[in-house]
Amino acid sequence: MTDSTALLTDRYELTMLDAALHSGAHERPCVFEAFGRSLPGGRRYGIVAGTGRLLELIERFRFRDEELEYLREARIVSEATLAWLADFRFRGDIRGYREGEVYFPGSPLLVVEAPFGEGVLLETLILSVLNYDSAVATAAARMVSAARGRPLAEMGSRRTGERSAVAAARAAYIAGFGATSNLEAGREWGVPTMGTAAHAFTMLHDDELSAFRAQVDTLGPSTTLLVDTYDIPTGVENAVRAGGPELGAVRLDSGDLLTLVGEVREQLDALGNQRTRITVTNDLDENAIAALAATPVDSFGVGTSVVTGSGSPAAGMVYKLVAKQLDDGSWLPVEKRSAHKQTHGGSKHPYRVLEGGRAVSETIAVAAAEAPASARALHVPLMAAGVPEASAMGPDGVAAAREHRGQAVAELPDRAFRLAAGEPAIPTVYVV
């Protein structure tokens, strides 16, 4: 088995298990649910991401000798609980929104059906993955909309943790970005990779033209040359001298992009490089991308704002117990009633109601409520008896999630794509 994920959790998951074992309640069948009470930042919709990699992490949630010895030495749980953990692997069922699906406040994104002892241990792992990956995907989807069909590349690896960088690249690709600069994301998840040279490469050489010629000689004229290390007009001229009329692109990473893009386009055209594209970077977010929509920019590279979820580093999801089985075999819905943190009890089955192919509501049926007409069921099986759905995992799962995201976003009403903060694009309706 590869590295265990069992300690990627909070201590109180294990202390709850310890006490439940003591009381005998650990085997009680339960239903847990992951959902968000709102969409951070007044966004109109969210994108589910992280599901495929979460299933792999749950598979590796095992307590080996190293983990058990740490728990014993730190006196975190009793010897009886250590013995129980030694044989642990998740054997429950999980259903939920497929990766790449659109979601709204209250959407039951992930439903875990398992004995309490198994389901409670997964809380932190589920939330750490879904909160981060979905925040990145949601921010990335807004940028994709703002780009109006022009390609985007994710370039934020240096702005987050080394493993978060891989997760961010994966999530951004699912949300519609075309490539990433992160090689591990390419190896693990099949995300296309891109990258040419930074300012350091230009400054290494005796002059800018020598640097550009070295890059073209190595990578071919289709490469992208960074033209703003020194003086931009001179940089464009040197780029054309090095790459000729077949030069692929020039990149701008500083300055007033709204003005510079037009000036560079005019210069390239005057030099005979009408087919040379212009790509821009420099701390872009969805608003900056939208502002550039009227300029002749051809593609965008985005870093900080996508890996930090464009100001929302977590999607605000929670994981709650919503139903438990009683001794007589019947199911009892349970719900939290704290002020501003109320939950809806009961096992849920969500549907998206469509009219003319456009979404009009997120309808959540509680228990055995009948599905509404003209609706698309949103839950799919993700894990059965502890065995994950293979089609949701690995690079193939990423490709399927990316394709589904495109289909789900196409169902949204036009108001969903407004960048200003506002209400969710469609209402959430509960049916009992």
C-alpha positions as CSV (number, residue, x, y, z in Angstrom):
1,M,0.0,0.0,0.0
2,T,1.2,3.5,-0.7
3,D,1.4,6.2,2.0
4,S,-1.4,6.2,4.4
5,T,-3.8,9.1,4.6
6,A,-5.2,8.1,8.0
7,L,-3.6,11.0,10.0
8,L,-4.7,13.7,7.5
9,T,-7.5,14.4,10.0
10,D,-8.4,16.2,13.2
11,R,-7.9,14.7,16.6
12,Y,-11.6,14.9,17.5
13,E,-12.5,12.4,14.8
14,L,-10.6,9.8,16.7
15,T,-11.8,10.9,20.2
16,M,-15.4,10.7,19.0
17,L,-14.7,7.2,17.7
18,D,-13.0,6.3,21.0
19,A,-16.1,7.4,23.0
20,A,-18.5,5.7,20.5
21,L,-16.7,2.4,20.9
22,H,-17.0,2.8,24.6
23,S,-20.7,3.3,24.4
24,G,-21.3,0.8,21.7
25,A,-22.8,3.3,19.3
26,H,-20.0,3.1,16.7
27,E,-21.8,0.4,14.7
28,R,-25.1,2.4,14.4
29,P,-25.8,2.9,10.6
30,C,-25.7,6.6,9.8
31,V,-26.0,9.0,6.8
32,F,-23.5,11.9,6.6
33,E,-23.7,14.7,4.1
34,A,-21.3,17.2,2.7
35,F,-22.8,20.5,1.5
36,G,-22.3,24.3,1.5
37,R,-24.6,26.7,3.2
38,S,-23.8,29.4,0.7
39,L,-21.6,30.3,-2.2
40,P,-18.6,32.4,-1.0
41,G,-18.1,35.8,-2.5
42,G,-21.7,36.1,-3.8
43,R,-21.0,33.8,-6.6
44,R,-23.8,32.6,-8.8
45,Y,-22.8,28.9,-8.9
46,G,-20.1,26.5,-7.9
47,I,-18.2,23.7,-9.6
48,V,-17.6,20.3,-7.8
49,A,-14.0,19.2,-8.0
50,G,-11.7,16.8,-6.1
51,T,-14.0,13.8,-6.1
52,G,-11.7,11.5,-8.1
53,R,-8.7,12.2,-6.0
54,L,-10.8,12.0,-2.8
55,L,-11.8,8.4,-3.7
56,E,-8.1,7.5,-4.0
57,L,-7.3,9.1,-0.6
58,I,-10.2,7.2,1.1
59,E,-8.7,3.9,-0.3
60,R,-5.5,4.7,1.4
61,F,-7.1,5.6,4.7
62,R,-5.6,2.8,6.7
63,F,-3.8,2.7,10.0
64,R,-0.4,1.0,9.7
65,D,2.0,0.2,12.5
66,E,3.6,3.7,12.2
67,E,0.2,5.5,12.6
68,L,-0.9,3.2,15.4
69,E,2.4,3.6,17.3
70,Y,2.1,7.4,17.1
71,L,-1.5,7.3,18.4
72,R,-0.3,5.0,21.3
73,E,2.7,7.1,22.3
74,A,0.6,10.3,22.2
75,R,-2.2,8.6,24.2
76,I,-4.8,9.9,21.8
77,V,-7.1,6.8,22.0
78,S,-7.5,3.7,24.1
79,E,-5.9,0.3,23.4
80,A,-9.3,-1.0,22.4
81,T,-9.7,1.7,19.8
82,L,-6.2,1.0,18.5
83,A,-7.1,-2.6,18.0
84,W,-10.2,-1.5,16.1
85,L,-8.2,0.9,13.9
86,A,-5.7,-1.8,13.0
87,D,-8.3,-3.6,11.0
88,F,-10.0,-0.4,9.6
89,R,-10.8,0.3,6.1
90,F,-13.9,2.1,4.8
91,R,-16.6,-0.4,3.8
92,G,-19.5,2.0,3.4
93,D,-21.3,3.5,0.4
94,I,-20.8,6.9,-1.1
95,R,-23.0,8.7,-3.7
96,G,-22.8,12.3,-4.8
97,Y,-22.6,14.9,-7.5
98,R,-20.2,13.7,-10.2
99,E,-17.0,15.7,-10.5
100,G,-17.4,18.7,-12.7
101,E,-21.1,19.2,-11.7
102,V,-22.6,22.6,-11.0
103,Y,-23.8,23.1,-7.4
104,F,-25.7,25.6,-5.3
105,P,-26.3,26.3,-1.6
106,G,-27.6,23.2,0.2
107,S,-26.6,20.9,-2.6
108,P,-25.9,17.5,-1.0
109,L,-22.6,17.0,-2.8
110,L,-21.5,13.9,-1.1
111,V,-23.6,11.4,0.9
112,V,-21.8,8.8,3.0
113,E,-23.8,5.8,4.3
114,A,-21.8,3.8,6.8
115,P,-21.6,2.9,10.5
116,F,-20.9,5.9,12.6
117,G,-17.3,4.8,13.4
118,E,-16.4,4.6,9.7
119,G,-18.3,7.7,8.5
120,V,-17.1,10.1,11.1
121,L,-13.4,9.3,10.4
122,L,-13.7,10.7,6.9
123,E,-15.0,14.2,7.7
124,T,-11.7,16.1,7.6
125,L,-10.4,14.3,4.6
126,I,-13.6,14.9,2.6
127,L,-13.8,18.6,3.5
128,S,-10.1,19.4,3.0
129,V,-10.3,18.0,-0.6
130,L,-13.8,19.3,-1.6
131,N,-13.4,22.7,0.0
132,Y,-10.1,23.5,-1.7
133,D,-10.6,21.8,-5.1
134,S,-14.1,23.2,-5.5
135,A,-13.0,26.7,-4.6
136,V,-10.3,26.6,-7.3
137,A,-12.7,25.1,-9.9
138,T,-15.4,27.7,-9.1
139,A,-12.9,30.5,-9.5
140,A,-11.5,29.0,-12.7
141,A,-14.9,28.5,-14.2
142,R,-15.6,32.2,-13.8
143,M,-12.4,33.0,-15.6
144,V,-13.2,30.7,-18.4
145,S,-16.5,32.5,-18.9
146,A,-14.8,35.9,-18.8
147,A,-12.3,34.7,-21.4
148,R,-15.0,34.1,-23.9
149,G,-13.5,31.1,-25.6
150,R,-9.9,32.2,-25.4
151,P,-7.5,29.7,-23.9
152,L,-6.3,29.9,-20.3
153,A,-3.3,28.2,-18.7
154,E,-2.9,27.6,-14.9
155,M,0.5,29.0,-13.7
156,G,0.1,29.2,-9.9
157,S,2.4,26.5,-8.5
158,R,4.7,28.9,-6.7
159,R,1.7,30.6,-5.0
160,T,0.5,27.6,-2.9
161,G,1.8,24.4,-1.3
162,E,3.5,21.8,-3.4
163,R,0.7,19.3,-3.2
164,S,-2.0,22.0,-3.4
165,A,-0.4,23.1,-6.6
166,V,-1.1,19.7,-8.2
167,A,-4.7,19.7,-6.9
168,A,-5.2,23.3,-8.2
169,A,-4.0,22.4,-11.7
170,R,-6.3,19.4,-11.8
171,A,-9.3,21.4,-10.6
172,A,-8.6,24.3,-13.0
173,Y,-8.4,21.9,-16.0
174,I,-11.7,20.4,-15.0
175,A,-13.2,23.9,-14.9
176,G,-12.1,24.6,-18.5
177,F,-8.5,25.8,-18.4
178,G,-6.5,24.3,-21.3
179,A,-3.1,23.6,-19.6
180,T,-0.9,23.9,-16.6
181,S,2.7,24.7,-15.9
182,N,2.8,21.9,-13.2
183,L,4.5,18.8,-14.4
184,E,3.3,16.6,-11.6
185,A,-0.3,17.4,-12.6
186,G,0.5,16.2,-16.0
187,R,2.0,13.0,-14.8
188,E,-0.6,12.1,-12.2
189,W,-3.8,13.4,-13.9
190,G,-3.1,13.8,-17.6
191,V,-3.4,17.6,-17.6
192,P,-1.7,19.1,-20.6
193,T,1.4,21.0,-19.6
194,M,3.0,24.2,-21.1
195,G,5.9,26.6,-20.4
196,T,8.8,28.2,-22.1
197,A,11.1,30.7,-20.4
198,A,11.1,33.4,-17.7
199,H,12.9,36.7,-17.3
200,A,16.0,35.0,-15.8
201,F,16.6,33.2,-19.1
202,T,16.7,36.5,-21.0
203,M,19.0,38.2,-18.4
204,L,21.3,35.2,-18.5
205,H,22.4,36.0,-22.0
206,D,24.5,38.9,-23.2
207,D,21.5,40.5,-24.9
208,E,17.8,39.9,-25.5
209,L,18.2,38.9,-29.1
210,S,20.7,36.2,-28.2
211,A,18.3,34.8,-25.6
212,F,15.4,34.7,-28.0
213,R,17.5,33.0,-30.7
214,A,18.7,30.3,-28.3
215,Q,15.0,29.6,-27.3
216,V,13.9,29.5,-30.9
217,D,16.8,27.3,-31.9
218,T,15.9,24.8,-29.1
219,L,12.1,24.9,-29.1
220,G,11.3,26.0,-32.6
221,P,9.6,29.1,-34.0
222,S,6.2,28.1,-32.6
223,T,7.5,29.0,-29.1
224,T,6.4,31.9,-26.9
225,L,8.9,34.7,-26.3
226,L,8.7,36.9,-23.2
227,V,9.1,40.4,-24.5
228,D,8.9,42.7,-21.4
229,T,12.2,42.1,-19.6
230,Y,13.6,45.4,-20.8
231,D,11.8,47.6,-23.3
232,I,8.6,46.1,-24.9
233,P,8.8,47.6,-28.4
234,T,12.4,46.5,-28.7
235,G,11.5,43.1,-27.2
236,V,8.8,42.6,-29.9
237,E,11.3,43.6,-32.6
238,N,13.9,41.2,-31.3
239,A,11.3,38.4,-31.0
240,V,10.3,38.8,-34.7
241,R,14.0,38.9,-35.7
242,A,14.6,35.6,-33.8
243,G,11.4,33.8,-34.7
244,G,10.5,35.2,-38.1
245,P,6.9,35.3,-39.5
246,E,6.2,31.8,-38.0
247,L,6.8,33.0,-34.4
248,G,4.1,31.4,-32.2
249,A,3.5,34.0,-29.6
250,V,4.8,36.8,-27.4
251,R,4.0,37.1,-23.8
252,L,3.4,40.3,-21.7
253,D,3.8,39.9,-17.9
254,S,3.8,43.6,-16.8
255,G,2.5,47.1,-17.4
256,D,-0.9,48.5,-18.5
257,L,-2.1,45.5,-20.4
258,L,-5.3,47.2,-21.7
259,T,-3.0,49.6,-23.6
260,L,0.0,47.4,-24.3
261,V,-2.0,44.5,-26.0
262,G,-3.2,46.8,-28.7
263,E,0.1,48.5,-29.2
264,V,1.9,45.1,-29.5
265,R,-0.7,43.8,-32.0
266,E,-0.2,46.8,-34.2
267,Q,3.6,46.4,-34.0
268,L,3.4,42.7,-34.8
269,D,1.1,43.3,-37.8
270,A,3.4,46.0,-39.1
271,L,6.4,43.7,-38.9
272,G,4.5,41.0,-40.9
273,N,3.7,38.8,-38.0
274,Q,-0.1,38.8,-38.2
275,R,-0.3,35.2,-37.1
276,T,1.9,35.6,-34.0
277,R,-0.4,35.4,-30.9
278,I,-0.3,37.6,-27.8
279,T,-0.6,35.9,-24.4
280,V,-0.8,37.9,-21.1
281,T,-0.1,37.0,-17.5
282,N,0.6,39.4,-14.5
283,D,-1.8,38.6,-11.6
284,L,-4.9,38.2,-13.7
285,D,-8.3,37.4,-12.2
286,E,-11.8,37.1,-13.7
287,N,-12.4,40.8,-13.6
288,A,-9.0,41.6,-15.3
289,I,-9.7,39.0,-17.9
290,A,-13.2,40.4,-18.6
291,A,-11.7,43.9,-18.9
292,L,-9.3,42.6,-21.6
293,A,-12.2,41.1,-23.6
294,A,-12.2,43.9,-26.1
295,T,-8.5,43.8,-26.8
296,P,-6.7,41.6,-29.3
297,V,-5.3,39.3,-26.6
298,D,-5.2,35.6,-27.7
299,S,-4.7,33.7,-24.4
300,F,-4.2,34.2,-20.7
301,G,-1.9,32.7,-18.0
302,V,-3.4,32.8,-14.5
303,G,-1.5,32.2,-11.2
304,T,-2.3,33.4,-7.7
305,S,-6.0,34.1,-8.2
306,V,-6.9,30.6,-9.4
307,V,-4.8,28.6,-6.9
308,T,-6.3,30.7,-4.0
309,G,-9.8,30.3,-5.4
310,S,-9.8,34.0,-6.4
311,G,-10.0,35.3,-2.9
312,S,-12.0,32.3,-1.5
313,P,-9.5,29.6,-0.5
314,A,-12.3,27.4,0.9
315,A,-15.7,26.7,-0.5
316,G,-17.3,26.7,2.9
317,M,-18.6,23.2,2.9
318,V,-19.5,21.2,6.0
319,Y,-20.0,17.6,6.8
320,K,-23.0,16.7,9.0
321,L,-24.9,13.7,10.3
322,V,-28.4,13.8,8.8
323,A,-29.9,10.4,9.6
324,K,-29.4,7.4,11.9
325,Q,-30.9,4.0,12.1
326,L,-32.8,3.1,15.3
327,D,-32.8,-0.3,17.0
328,D,-36.1,-1.2,15.4
329,G,-34.6,-0.7,11.9
330,S,-36.4,2.5,11.1
331,W,-34.5,5.7,10.1
332,L,-34.6,8.9,12.1
333,P,-33.7,12.2,10.4
334,V,-31.5,14.4,12.6
335,E,-30.7,18.0,12.1
336,K,-28.7,20.8,13.7
337,R,-30.8,23.8,15.0
338,S,-28.1,26.2,16.0
339,A,-28.7,29.8,15.0
340,H,-27.5,30.5,11.4
341,K,-26.2,26.9,11.2
342,Q,-29.4,24.9,10.8
343,T,-29.3,21.7,8.7
344,H,-32.0,19.8,6.9
345,G,-32.3,16.2,8.2
346,G,-32.9,13.1,6.3
347,S,-31.3,11.2,3.4
348,K,-31.6,13.4,0.2
349,H,-31.8,12.9,-3.5
350,P,-31.2,16.0,-5.6
351,Y,-32.4,16.8,-9.1
352,R,-32.0,19.8,-11.4
353,V,-35.2,21.0,-12.9
354,L,-34.9,22.1,-16.5
355,E,-37.2,24.1,-18.8
356,G,-36.2,24.3,-22.4
357,G,-32.8,22.9,-21.5
358,R,-32.1,25.6,-18.9
359,A,-31.9,25.0,-15.2
360,V,-34.6,26.7,-13.1
361,S,-34.2,25.1,-9.7
362,E,-32.1,22.8,-7.6
363,T,-34.7,20.5,-6.1
364,I,-33.7,18.3,-3.2
365,A,-36.0,15.5,-2.4
366,V,-35.9,14.3,1.2
367,A,-36.2,10.5,1.9
368,A,-38.6,8.9,-0.5
369,A,-40.1,12.0,-2.1
370,E,-40.9,11.5,-5.8
371,A,-38.6,13.1,-8.4
372,P,-40.1,16.1,-10.1
373,A,-40.9,16.1,-13.9
374,S,-38.4,17.6,-16.3
375,A,-35.5,16.9,-14.0
376,R,-32.0,15.5,-14.2
377,A,-30.9,13.3,-11.3
378,L,-27.6,14.7,-9.8
379,H,-26.4,11.8,-7.6
380,V,-24.2,9.0,-9.0
381,P,-22.6,6.1,-7.2
382,L,-19.1,6.8,-6.2
383,M,-18.2,4.0,-3.8
384,A,-20.0,0.7,-3.0
385,A,-19.0,-1.4,0.0
386,G,-15.7,0.5,0.1
387,V,-14.8,0.0,-3.5
388,P,-14.5,3.2,-5.5
389,E,-16.1,3.8,-8.9
390,A,-13.2,3.2,-11.2
391,S,-14.5,5.6,-14.0
392,A,-14.3,8.5,-11.6
393,M,-10.6,8.0,-10.9
394,G,-7.3,8.7,-12.6
395,P,-6.7,10.7,-15.8
396,D,-9.8,9.2,-17.4
397,G,-11.9,10.5,-14.5
398,V,-10.4,14.0,-15.0
399,A,-11.3,14.0,-18.7
400,A,-14.9,12.9,-17.9
401,A,-15.2,15.5,-15.3
402,R,-14.0,18.2,-17.7
403,E,-16.5,17.1,-20.3
404,H,-19.4,17.0,-17.8
405,R,-18.5,20.5,-16.5
406,G,-19.0,21.9,-20.0
407,Q,-22.5,20.2,-20.3
408,A,-23.6,21.3,-16.8
409,V,-22.5,24.9,-17.3
410,A,-24.4,25.0,-20.6
411,E,-27.6,24.4,-18.7
412,L,-27.3,27.6,-16.6
413,P,-29.3,30.7,-17.2
414,D,-27.5,33.8,-18.5
415,R,-27.5,35.5,-15.1
416,A,-25.2,32.8,-13.8
417,F,-22.3,34.4,-15.6
418,R,-22.5,37.8,-14.1
419,L,-19.2,38.6,-12.3
420,A,-20.7,41.0,-9.7
421,A,-21.8,39.5,-6.4
422,G,-25.4,38.4,-6.2
423,E,-27.9,35.7,-5.5
424,P,-27.3,32.1,-6.8
425,A,-28.4,31.6,-10.4
426,I,-31.2,29.3,-9.4
427,P,-33.1,28.7,-6.1
428,T,-32.7,25.6,-4.0
429,V,-36.1,23.9,-3.2
430,Y,-36.7,21.1,-0.7
431,V,-39.4,18.6,-1.3
432,V,-40.5,16.2,1.5
